[in-house]
Amino acid sequence: MNLYDYIHFILDTPLVETEGINIGTSVEGHTIQGFRFGKGIKNISLIAGNHADEPIGPLLLKKLVSYFSTLPENHVLLEKYSWWIVPHTNPDGEKQNLKWYNYTDTKTDLTQYLLHVQRELPGRDLEFGYPIEGKIPVLRPENTAVYNFWKTANATFSLHASLHGMKSSYGAWFLIDEAWIDRTKKLRQDCKNKTTELGYDLYDLDRKGEKGFTRIDEGFCTRPDGGKMREHFLNLGDTKTAAQFHASSMESIRSLGGDCLTLVSEMPLFIFPKKDRELVWPDTYLNEWSDQFIQWKNELLSGKLSATALETEMKEKEVYAMPWEDQLKLQWQFIVSGLEAI
């Protein structure tokens, strides 16, 4: 069996409350759980929830933990790799956002999403709150918990994936460590193939290095960077916002040594039509869709638009919710391709 095919077992595994390791406590006093599986020589870090309005990554890791808990110690996934998994780094944000979804959903309800979604701003953003010892301080206790969990490995990591998502785009987007561009050609091809096989386009844009995003290939970009984030806002004269960005989880885990391949998945909750266009930044087409979602939200809040009318408008504009199962499959393909790359 190839590694990707384990997704069928993962998807079929019921979510169960699995006892993990109490690795720390959130700002509001909720326990942050980490999980250790396997005894292989390659250490793998998987985290999700750094942006708490992105539920698909946490769902995959919760299912993965449930699945791993059923496996014998000599299973190939546990023999070859050592897994360090934090299904949700932000239990406070998870609790706030569970108003618009639950983990048994099959797709996202746009009305509920727009009315209840909450996202933390720079200065509270967990993805850019990690430390680099002696250089960059930690932002929140949740970041400390994850960082200290990594350090208990007493070894370097081979692969780290921080699972993220997007509100909307016209396809899947994959972000890769700049240091690994030349070593991930097969990874890119396999992720492209799976995206196409599932019937989706690749999200493509070129931000010319802004905030660390440099286009590698159609649908592939370098992952964001805390230093580049700070540089961007300093160039705008916004020193206050620049100071809110610490290190990303990707930079932080690489600072522990070794040559860790770091990945960031970006799957959209909602898909709008693809349009042929030049790769320019800022992209007016993407801005138009951003404005459309803001308009829908304002009309829902004012009572001008009903949930039923919104569904009609979505159909007219060819906007639809990406099935959660397909998002899970693409995230797992990305992880699997990373395992094969290392």
Residue, then its C-alpha position, 0 to 999 in steps of 0.5 A: m500500500n502506498l502512503y496516500d492510501y492510508i487516507h481511506f482508513i483515516l477518513d473512516t476512523p471515528l473521532v474519539e477522545t484520545e488521552g494525549i500529553n498535557i503540553g501547556t495551557s491556553v490564555e483562557g486556561h484550556t489544556i493544549q494536548g500533544f500526541r506522540f506516536g512511533k519510534g522511527i528515526k525521522n521526527i515528524s511535526l504536524i500542527a494545526g489551528n494556528h489560525a482558529d478559523e481554519p478547521i480542516g487541519p485540526l479535523l485531519l489531525k484529530k482523525l489521524v490521532s484517532y487512527f494512530s491510536t488503533l495501530p499496533e506498535n509494529h505498523v509501518l507508519l510507526e516503525k518508520y517515523s516518530w510523530w509529534i502531533v498537536p491537533h489544535t494549538n489554539p483551544d480558545g479560538e477553537k471554542q469561539n469558532l465552533k459556533w459556525y461548524n462542528y467536526t462532523d460537517t461535510k462542508t461549510d455553511l457560508t451564512q453561519y461562517l460569515l455571521h460567526v467566524q472569528r480570526e485573531l489579528p497580528g499581535r495575537d496570531l499564533e502562527f507568527g508567535y513562535p520563538i527563536e532562542g536568543k533572538i526572537p521572544v515567544l508571543r503566547p503561552e500556546n506557542t511556548a507549549v508547542y515549542n517545548f513539546w518539540k524540544t522534548a524530542n531531543a533531536t532535530f525534525s525532518l518534516h514539519a507541516s502547519l495545516h492552514g486554510m483560506k476563506s475562498s479561492y479558485g483552487a488549492w495552494f501549497l507553500i514550501d520551504e524555500a530551502w527545499i525548492d529543488r528537492t520537491k519537484k516530485l512533491r509538486q507533481d504529486c500534489k498537482n496530480k491529486t488536485t486535478e484528479l479530485g477535479y480542482d484547479l491550482y490557486d496561482l499568484d505571484r506576490k514577488g516575495e512580499k511577506g515571504f511569498t515567492r511563486i515557485d510553480e503553478g499552485f506552489c509558493t514559498r511559505p511565509d516568513g516572520g522576518k519578511m512580514r516585519e520588513h513589509f510593514l517597516n517599509l510601509g512605515d508601520t512599526k507597530t504592526a511590524a513588531q507584532f510578528h515573531a517567528s513562524s512555526m516553520e522558522s522556529i522548528r528549523s532553528l532547533g537544527g537540521d534541515c527540516l522540510t516545512l510545509v503549509s497547506e492552504m485549502p479553501l472553504f469556498i471556491f469561486p470561478k477561475k478566471d484567466r488573468e495576468l499574474v499581477w499583484p495586487d490582483t484585482y480579481l481576487n480583491e473583487w471576490s474579497d469585497q463580495f464576501i464582505q458585502w454578503k456578510n454586511e447584508l446578512l448582518s443588516g437583515k437585507l440578505s437571508a440565508t436562502a437568498l445567499e444560497t441563490e446568489m452563490k449558485e448564480k455566481e458559481v460559488y460553492a463550498m469545497p467538500w471537507e473530505d476533498q480538503l482532507k485528501l489534499q492535505w494528506q497528499f501534501i503530508v505524504s509527499g513531504l514524507e517521500a521527499i525527506 
